[in-house]
Amino acid sequence: MYDPMGTVKIGDIALTSHPYIRDLKILKRVSEIGADGKLFLIGDNEADSTDSRTLGWFSPQQVKGKVVCRWK
């Protein structure tokens, strides 16, 4: 299992499980990390994104990985 604590920081893009749609994975940018370690994730298209503003905070256990490079 991926351990995000200490490796995911504000600004990183996290791969996480959708909290309500079991088989759906989503990519969101880490906007805040709470004192309890929970993550506030925001989509880059803020005007049209389903993210922590509607889904709430994500637990570290929901994080499956993070984006480490971009392929053009």
C-alpha positions in Angstrom: 0.0 0.0 0.0 1.2 3.5 -0.8 2.1 5.6 2.3 1.4 9.2 1.5 2.4 10.7 4.8 5.7 12.5 4.4 5.7 12.0 0.6 2.6 14.0 -0.4 2.8 17.7 0.0 0.8 20.7 -0.9 0.9 21.2 -4.7 1.3 17.5 -5.5 -1.3 15.7 -7.7 -2.7 12.7 -5.9 -4.4 9.6 -7.3 -7.2 8.6 -5.0 -10.3 6.5 -4.9 -13.6 8.4 -5.3 -15.4 8.2 -1.9 -18.8 7.2 -3.4 -18.1 5.6 -6.7 -16.2 2.4 -5.8 -14.2 1.7 -9.0 -13.5 5.3 -9.9 -10.1 6.8 -9.4 -9.5 10.6 -9.6 -6.5 12.9 -9.9 -6.6 16.0 -7.7 -4.1 18.6 -6.5 -3.4 18.7 -2.8 -4.5 22.1 -1.6 -4.3 21.6 2.2 -3.1 19.1 4.7 -5.0 19.2 8.0 -3.5 18.8 11.4 -5.0 15.3 11.5 -3.3 14.4 8.2 -6.4 14.5 6.0 -6.0 16.0 2.6 -8.1 18.7 0.9 -8.0 18.0 -2.8 -8.9 20.5 -5.5 -9.3 20.0 -9.3 -7.2 22.2 -11.6 -10.4 23.2 -13.4 -11.9 24.7 -10.2 -15.0 26.0 -12.0 -16.1 22.5 -13.1 -14.5 20.0 -10.7 -15.9 17.6 -8.2 -13.4 17.7 -5.4 -13.1 18.3 -1.6 -15.4 21.3 -1.8 -18.2 18.8 -2.4 -16.7 15.5 -1.4 -15.0 16.6 1.8 -11.5 15.8 3.1 -9.7 12.6 2.0 -8.0 10.2 4.3 -4.4 9.3 3.6 -5.6 5.7 3.1 -7.6 6.7 0.1 -4.4 7.9 -1.7 -3.1 5.3 -4.1 -0.2 7.3 -5.5 1.0 10.7 -6.8 2.0 12.0 -10.2 5.7 12.2 -10.5 6.2 13.1 -14.1 4.3 14.3 -17.2 4.5 12.6 -20.5 4.0 14.9 -23.6 
